[in-house]
Amino acid sequence: MTPQAPRIAVKESNFDGLLSSPTIPGKTVFIFKIGEAAIETQDINFTFSTGSSERACVFKDFFLEFMKDLQQELRQTKSQS
């Protein structure tokens, strides 16, 4: 993922100071700290889409399941060590 990918604002927010002025709903913004924005909003769509589930990346569900399986495998491997 390119951290400076454009996102569509869905509500007014300055993401706890990440932006110098609040977003305008429906307008495109660039957020250079996508991870921090996702944490602030608790919204996975900041990582996998343009801020809405309707435009989510087609690989989102695959990636989330893959990471869940990987974490489970790593836990099992660690407990067997």
Stockholm file with secondary structure:
# STOCKHOLM 1.0

chainA/1-81         MTPQAPRIAVKESNFDGLLSSPTIPGKTVFIFKIGEAAIETQDINFTFSTGSSERACVFKDFFLEFMKDLQQELRQTKSQS
#=GR chainA/1-81 SS CCTTCEEECCSCCCTTTTSSSCCCTTSEEECSCHHHHHHHHTCTHHHHSSSSGGGCCTTHHHHHHHHHHHHHHHHHHHHHC
#=GC SS_cons        CCTTCEEECCSCCCTTTTSSSCCCTTSEEECSCHHHHHHHHTCTHHHHSSSSGGGCCTTHHHHHHHHHHHHHHHHHHHHHC
//
